[in-house]
Amino acid sequence: MIIYNVTVNVDENIHKDWVNWMQETHVPEVLATGKFTKALMSEVLVKEDLGGVTYSIQYTCDSSELLLKYYQEDAQRLRDAVAKKFGDKFGVFRTEMKIVKEFFK
């Protein structure tokens, strides 16, 4: 399994609108592509020197092939929608991670 992690630092002036839009629109649209099995949205508690509020959205994908298919078929359209809505009021970086083992209590 693969985790596609999107870390976003959002300007405090648009923070509440961004969170609502992510929860109500963007994350459901990403999941609707059928490439991911679930998503987890977390607020990063460490404050950035540059300000803003930072979030990590982790999308779980069954394979690297499905993630590649997401990049080829969906990613640009969905990224463009975020940029159109919020302009330059956020910064983002993306990471791909392979799940080695899950532990449960």
Stockholm file with secondary structure:
# STOCKHOLM 1.0

chainA/1-105         MIIYNVTVNVDENIHKDWVNWMQETHVPEVLATGKFTKALMSEVLVKEDLGGVTYSIQYTCDSSELLLKYYQEDAQRLRDAVAKKFGDKFGVFRTEMKIVKEFFK
#=GR chainA/1-105 SS CEEEEEEEEECTTTHHHHHHHIIIIIHHHHHHTSSCSEEEEEECCSCCTTCSEEEEEEEEESCHHHHHHHIIIIIHHHHHHHHHHHTTSEEEEEEEEECCCCCCC
#=GC SS_cons         CEEEEEEEEECTTTHHHHHHHIIIIIHHHHHHTSSCSEEEEEECCSCCTTCSEEEEEEEEESCHHHHHHHIIIIIHHHHHHHHHHHTTSEEEEEEEEECCCCCCC
//
